[in-house]
């Protein structure tokens, strides 16, 4: 971008003196050099002042745009998406800027409560992470004795890169004419919507490595054969009304108690960590059975034991999925790599891209989540008299 600057009286005067010195055949070399130096100093001061002014204006504009909810790009993002506009689309194997990837992850978590509750991690370029077992990461012993215990057994490596999640993005060619900000926003929106559906399916109903999918929360893994099966119901929840709420409290107590031990029978701290996932259809019934009106007239919905309700279309109607936060390993990793298929949608004046990223997830054991049947009924309305 060309820098525009104001030509002040000082600058004009210095320029005129330089012109006069250069035009004066009797002027000495020293006089011409001094005139040029004076002009250069004035010119430099004008440019510096103009750059500062324009930079301040741009920063103020960007701040105002951000406050208004407008899309503002970093310099790296602007450079990347400007190149996309100038080149007429993305190049094969191009990778979205890191800051754009971070915004995609932030949008995924903020706009999809289930992914936030699961605790999905963005590992960036890392495709492996270290998982630690706190119960093995210590050892008692005598004050000056040998260090005891197999501390190394407390840590193991988990790979997150063996599965790919692919989003398909059809970008209309006319979109490129709207500028880099809109191209970035369009691509980011497509990624968030595509990946949210794919991730929720994988983390809830994924069939494991055989299906090239994560192991879903609604699945059990045979510890001997590794076979993946759908969880059987652990009971039925009615959320039936009672005078003091004993029914609801009792039913959910059994859920909390069941989740309070792992597959080996070891006790776990689960209070304030339990999430209940139900289909949006059933969430209405759950809310209706657990909403009360306070003394000041407000309607408040709350479940005993601070259980967090979340809706997901991936959970079948009539089922409730309960899981403990932190007991499901979910992560995405690697850059968003794009591949172009420019002939596929030529007739629609659009370009198809595949955008790939590594993703995986699995429960720590079969007791990380439990499934229950729902039997929520309401009395039929009385006929009008």
Secondary structure per residue as TSV (DSSP state, phi and psi in degrees):
chain	resnum	aa	ss	phi	psi
A	1	X	-	360.0	131.8
A	2	X	-	-71.0	136.8
A	3	X	-	-86.1	124.7
A	4	X	-	-100.0	139.0
A	5	X	-	-139.7	153.3
A	6	X	-	-80.6	138.5
A	7	X	-	-96.6	98.5
A	8	X	-	-77.2	172.9
A	9	X	H	-63.1	-36.9
A	10	X	H	-62.6	-43.0
A	11	X	H	-66.9	-46.2
A	12	X	H	-61.6	-38.5
A	13	X	H	-65.9	-42.9
A	14	X	H	-64.1	-38.7
A	15	X	H	-66.1	-42.6
A	16	X	H	-63.4	-40.5
A	17	X	H	-64.4	-38.4
A	18	X	H	-66.2	-43.1
A	19	X	H	-61.4	-42.3
A	20	X	H	-66.5	-39.9
A	21	X	H	-65.7	-41.2
A	22	X	H	-70.1	-30.6
A	23	X	H	-81.4	-18.4
A	24	X	-	-83.1	111.2
A	25	X	T	-70.0	-18.5
A	26	X	T	-91.8	-5.5
A	27	X	-	-68.8	137.8
A	28	X	-	-76.6	166.7
A	29	X	H	-63.2	-36.7
A	30	X	H	-64.7	-40.9
A	31	X	H	-66.0	-40.3
A	32	X	H	-66.5	-40.2
A	33	X	H	-63.4	-42.2
A	34	X	H	-64.3	-41.3
A	35	X	H	-64.1	-41.7
A	36	X	H	-65.3	-42.3
A	37	X	H	-62.7	-41.2
A	38	X	H	-62.9	-42.9
A	39	X	H	-63.8	-45.5
A	40	X	H	-62.6	-41.3
A	41	X	H	-62.0	-43.4
A	42	X	H	-65.9	-41.5
A	43	X	H	-63.3	-44.7
A	44	X	H	-62.8	-41.4
A	45	X	H	-63.3	-40.2
A	46	X	H	-64.9	-43.6
A	47	X	H	-65.4	-44.8
A	48	X	H	-59.1	-46.6
A	49	X	H	-62.5	-40.0
A	50	X	H	-67.8	-41.3
A	51	X	H	-62.5	-45.1
A	52	X	H	-60.4	-42.9
A	53	X	H	-64.3	-46.1
A	54	X	H	-66.2	-37.6
A	55	X	H	-65.6	-42.6
A	56	X	H	-63.6	-41.9
A	57	X	H	-62.7	-41.8
A	58	X	H	-65.9	-41.8
A	59	X	H	-64.2	-39.5
A	60	X	H	-65.2	-43.2
A	61	X	H	-62.2	-43.6
A	62	X	H	-64.0	-39.7
A	63	X	H	-63.5	-43.7
A	64	X	H	-65.0	-42.1
A	65	X	H	-62.0	-41.1
A	66	X	H	-62.8	-43.0
A	67	X	H	-64.4	-28.8
A	68	X	T	-86.3	2.7
A	69	X	T	82.3	13.5
A	70	X	-	-78.4	157.2
A	71	X	-	-82.7	118.2
A	72	X	-	-119.4	128.3
A	73	X	-	-99.9	151.1
A	74	X	-	-74.6	170.3
A	75	X	H	-62.4	-38.7
A	76	X	H	-66.8	-42.7
A	77	X	H	-63.7	-42.2
A	78	X	H	-61.5	-42.5
A	79	X	H	-63.0	-44.8
A	80	X	H	-64.5	-50.1
A	81	X	H	-77.4	-23.4
A	82	X	H	-64.2	-41.0
A	83	X	H	-63.9	-36.7
A	84	X	H	-61.3	-44.1
A	85	X	H	-65.0	-45.2
A	86	X	H	-69.2	-33.6
A	87	X	H	-85.4	-4.5
A	88	X	T	77.1	22.5
A	89	X	S	143.5	180.0
A	90	X	-	-79.4	148.5
A	91	X	-	-87.4	154.7
A	92	X	T	-59.2	139.0
A	93	X	T	63.8	16.7
A	94	X	E	-74.2	149.3
A	95	X	E	-119.3	132.4
A	96	X	-	-61.7	148.0
A	97	X	-	-55.8	149.2
A	98	X	H	-57.9	-40.6
A	99	X	H	-65.9	-33.4
A	100	X	H	-67.9	-41.0
A	101	X	H	-60.3	-40.4
A	102	X	H	-64.6	-38.3
A	103	X	H	-67.4	-36.1
A	104	X	H	-61.5	-45.4
A	105	X	H	-64.5	-42.7
A	106	X	H	-60.8	-41.2
A	107	X	H	-67.0	-38.8
A	108	X	H	-58.6	-46.3
A	109	X	H	-72.4	-43.6
A	110	X	H	-72.0	-32.1
A	111	X	H	-95.3	-7.9
A	112	X	-	-133.4	95.0
A	113	X	H	-57.3	-31.7
A	114	X	H	-63.4	-43.1
A	115	X	H	-65.0	-35.9
A	116	X	H	-67.6	-42.7
A	117	X	H	-66.0	-37.8
A	118	X	H	-64.1	-31.1
A	119	X	T	88.4	39.9
A	120	X	-	-59.1	139.3
A	121	X	E	-112.6	142.0
A	122	X	E	-103.4	108.1
A	123	X	-	-89.7	3.3
A	124	X	T	63.5	-130.9
A	125	X	T	-78.8	-11.8
A	126	X	-	-75.9	133.9
A	127	X	-	-112.5	6.1
A	128	X	E	-138.8	151.7
A	129	X	E	-142.7	162.3
A	130	X	E	-97.1	125.5
A	131	X	E	-103.4	131.0
A	132	X	E	-114.7	145.9
A	133	X	-	-106.5	108.7
A	134	X	G	-62.3	-26.2
A	135	X	G	-73.8	-12.6
A	136	X	G	-113.7	-1.5
A	137	X	S	-91.5	29.5
A	138	X	-	-151.3	163.5
A	139	X	-	-155.8	130.3
A	140	X	-	-85.8	152.8
A	141	X	-	-173.4	175.4
A	142	X	-	-66.6	156.3
A	143	X	T	-55.3	-47.9
A	144	X	T	-112.4	20.7
A	145	X	S	-86.6	-177.5
A	146	X	-	-70.3	152.6
A	147	X	-	-70.4	125.5
A	148	X	-	-106.1	157.3
A	149	X	S	98.4	151.4
A	150	X	-	-92.9	80.4
A	151	X	G	-63.6	-33.1
A	152	X	G	-59.2	-27.0
A	153	X	G	-68.8	-12.5
A	154	X	G	-79.8	-10.7
A	155	X	E	-125.1	139.9
A	156	X	E	-145.8	155.3
A	157	X	E	-93.2	133.4
A	158	X	E	-115.5	128.5
A	159	X	E	-93.2	135.5
A	160	X	-	-115.1	0.4
A	161	X	-	-101.1	5.9
A	162	X	S	-83.2	-11.2
A	163	X	-	-117.4	142.8
A	164	X	E	-113.4	137.1
A	165	X	E	-109.6	119.7
A	166	X	E	-111.3	127.7
A	167	X	E	-107.8	142.9
A	168	X	E	-106.2	123.1
A	169	X	E	-120.6	114.5
A	170	X	E	-96.6	111.6
A	171	X	E	-105.4	112.5
A	172	X	E	-57.9	139.3
A	173	X	G	-63.1	-29.9
A	174	X	G	-65.5	-24.5
A	175	X	G	-61.9	-31.7
A	176	X	G	-64.6	-25.0
A	177	X	G	-75.9	-12.1
A	178	X	G	-82.3	-10.8
A	179	X	-	106.1	164.9
A	180	X	H	-61.9	-36.8
A	181	X	H	-61.5	-42.6
A	182	X	H	-74.9	-33.1
A	183	X	H	-63.6	-45.7
A	184	X	H	-61.3	-44.7
A	185	X	H	-64.2	-41.6
A	186	X	H	-62.9	-48.2
A	187	X	H	-64.1	-41.5
A	188	X	H	-64.5	-40.7
A	189	X	H	-64.4	-43.6
A	190	X	H	-59.7	-43.6
A	191	X	H	-63.3	-45.6
A	192	X	H	-61.3	-46.4
A	193	X	H	-69.0	-43.5
A	194	X	H	-67.1	-47.6
A	195	X	H	-69.7	-33.5
A	196	X	H	-62.9	-41.6
A	197	X	H	-66.1	-46.2
A	198	X	H	-64.6	-42.7
A	199	X	H	-67.6	-43.7
A	200	X	H	-62.0	-42.8
A	201	X	H	-60.0	-49.1
A	202	X	H	-62.4	-42.9
A	203	X	H	-77.4	-16.1
A	204	X	H	-102.9	-48.7
A	205	X	H	-118.5	7.1
A	206	X	-	-53.9	140.7
A	207	X	B	-95.1	11.1
A	208	X	-	86.6	-172.2
A	209	X	G	-61.9	-30.8
A	210	X	G	-59.7	-36.9
A	211	X	G	-96.1	9.4
A	212	X	T	54.6	43.9
A	213	X	S	-135.3	163.1
A	214	X	-	-64.0	168.7
A	215	X	B	-89.2	113.8
A	216	X	-	-72.0	160.2
A	217	X	T	-64.5	-25.2
A	218	X	T	-89.0	12.6
A	219	X	E	-115.6	152.2
A	220	X	E	-111.0	148.1
A	221	X	E	-114.8	122.5
A	222	X	-	-67.2	118.8
A	223	X	T	-64.2	-19.2
A	224	X	T	-92.6	-50.4
A	225	X	T	-97.8	-19.7
A	226	X	-	79.8	6.3
A	227	X	-	-66.7	143.8
A	228	X	E	-102.7	126.7
A	229	X	E	-131.3	158.0
A	230	X	E	-77.1	136.5
A	231	X	-	-61.3	141.7
A	232	X	-	-86.4	156.5
A	233	X	-	-66.5	138.4
A	234	X	-	-93.0	1.8
A	235	X	-	153.4	-173.3
A	236	X	E	-124.3	136.4
A	237	X	E	-113.9	131.0
A	238	X	-	-108.6	-25.0
A	239	X	-	51.0	34.3
A	240	X	-	-66.6	143.6
A	241	X	-	-71.6	146.7
A	242	X	-	-148.3	165.4
A	243	X	T	-58.2	-43.6
A	244	X	T	-117.4	16.3
A	245	X	S	74.8	20.9
A	246	X	H	-63.4	-34.4
A	247	X	H	-64.0	-51.5
A	248	X	H	-63.4	-45.5
A	249	X	H	-61.5	-39.3
A	250	X	H	-69.4	-44.1
A	251	X	H	-62.2	-45.1
A	252	X	H	-74.7	-24.8
A	253	X	H	-61.1	-41.8
A	254	X	H	-64.6	-34.6
A	255	X	H	-65.6	-48.7
A	256	X	H	-61.0	-42.1
A	257	X	H	-62.7	-42.1
A	258	X	H	-65.5	-34.7
A	259	X	H	-82.2	-6.6
A	260	X	T	-82.6	2.6
A	261	X	B	-133.8	149.8
A	262	X	-	-88.3	-171.6
A	263	X	T	-65.9	-21.4
A	264	X	T	-93.7	3.3
A	265	X	-	85.1	7.1
A	266	X	-	-79.4	137.6
A	267	X	B	-69.9	146.6
A	268	X	-	-130.4	151.0
A	269	X	-	-90.2	109.1
A	270	X	-	-120.1	-6.0
A	271	X	T	-60.9	133.7
A	272	X	T	68.3	13.8
A	273	X	-	-120.9	4.2
A	274	X	E	-94.5	134.1
A	275	X	E	-117.4	135.0
A	276	X	E	-109.3	121.1
A	277	X	E	-110.7	124.4
A	278	X	E	-134.6	161.2
A	279	X	-	-64.8	147.5
A	280	X	H	-53.0	-31.3
A	281	X	H	-63.9	-44.2
A	282	X	H	-76.8	-25.4
A	283	X	H	-61.1	-33.5
A	284	X	H	-62.0	-44.7
A	285	X	H	-64.8	-41.8
A	286	X	H	-62.5	-43.7
A	287	X	H	-63.8	-41.9
A	288	X	H	-62.3	-37.2
A	289	X	H	-78.0	-14.2
A	290	X	T	-126.3	24.4
A	291	X	E	-110.4	131.0
A	292	X	E	-126.4	159.8
A	293	X	E	-102.3	125.5
A	294	X	-	-78.7	175.2
A	295	X	T	-63.1	-29.3
A	296	X	T	-90.1	10.2
A	297	X	S	91.8	-1.2
A	298	X	-	-82.0	144.2
A	299	X	E	-95.7	125.9
A	300	X	E	-126.2	132.1
A	301	X	E	-108.3	127.3
A	302	X	-	-152.8	143.6
A	303	X	-	-106.9	148.8
A	304	X	G	-59.9	155.1
A	305	X	G	63.9	20.2
A	306	X	G	56.4	37.6
A	307	X	-	-72.2	132.8
A	308	X	E	-93.3	116.4
A	309	X	E	-84.1	135.0
A	310	X	E	-136.8	142.4
A	311	X	E	-102.4	147.8
A	312	X	-	-156.7	132.8
A	313	X	T	-70.7	-12.0
A	314	X	T	-76.4	-17.1
A	315	X	S	-87.1	127.9
A	316	X	-	-61.6	151.5
A	317	X	T	-62.8	137.0
A	318	X	T	89.7	3.6
A	319	X	E	-123.1	151.9
A	320	X	E	-128.8	126.4
A	321	X	E	-104.9	123.0
A	322	X	E	-112.7	133.7
A	323	X	E	-142.3	162.0
A	324	X	E	-101.9	126.6
A	325	X	T	-57.7	137.3
A	326	X	T	89.2	-6.2
A	327	X	S	-105.4	11.3
A	328	X	E	-127.4	126.4
A	329	X	E	-91.3	112.5
A	330	X	E	-132.0	131.9
A	331	X	E	-157.3	154.7
A	332	X	E	-121.0	152.0
A	333	X	E	-155.5	163.1
A	334	X	E	80.6	165.4
A	335	X	E	-81.0	161.3
A	336	X	E	-82.4	102.8
A	337	X	E	-96.2	131.6
A	338	X	E	-105.8	142.8
A	339	X	E	-129.2	136.9
A	340	X	E	-99.9	137.4
A	341	X	E	-126.9	83.8
A	342	X	T	-79.6	-11.4
A	343	X	T	-94.5	-17.5
A	344	X	T	-63.4	-45.8
A	345	X	T	-115.9	31.1
A	346	X	G	-61.4	-36.2
A	347	X	G	-67.7	-26.3
A	348	X	G	-90.4	7.0
A	349	X	T	56.7	48.1
A	350	X	E	-145.1	163.7
A	351	X	E	-121.5	132.3
A	352	X	E	-95.0	134.3
A	353	X	E	-126.3	145.0
A	354	X	E	-104.4	135.9
A	355	X	E	-122.2	114.2
A	356	X	E	-110.0	146.6
A	357	X	E	-152.5	151.6
A	358	X	E	-75.9	143.0
A	359	X	E	-157.4	150.1
A	360	X	E	-163.3	167.1
A	361	X	E	-171.2	149.1
A	362	X	E	-164.7	149.6
A	363	X	E	-75.8	154.3
A	364	X	S	-69.0	-31.6
A	365	X	S	-161.6	-178.7
A	366	X	T	-72.7	-10.7
A	367	X	T	-97.0	5.8
A	368	X	S	-66.7	-25.6
A	369	X	E	-146.2	150.5
A	370	X	E	-135.3	150.9
A	371	X	E	-115.9	137.3
A	372	X	E	-127.4	152.9
A	373	X	E	-83.5	148.4
A	374	X	E	-109.2	133.8
A	375	X	-	-134.9	72.2
A	376	X	-	-100.0	117.7
A	377	X	-	-126.0	154.5
A	378	X	-	-127.7	143.3
A	379	X	-	-63.8	146.4
A	380	X	-	-65.9	142.2
A	381	X	-	-64.5	143.3
A	382	X	-	-67.8	139.3
A	383	X	-	-64.6	144.5
A	384	X	-	-67.2	138.4
A	385	X	-	-85.5	360.0
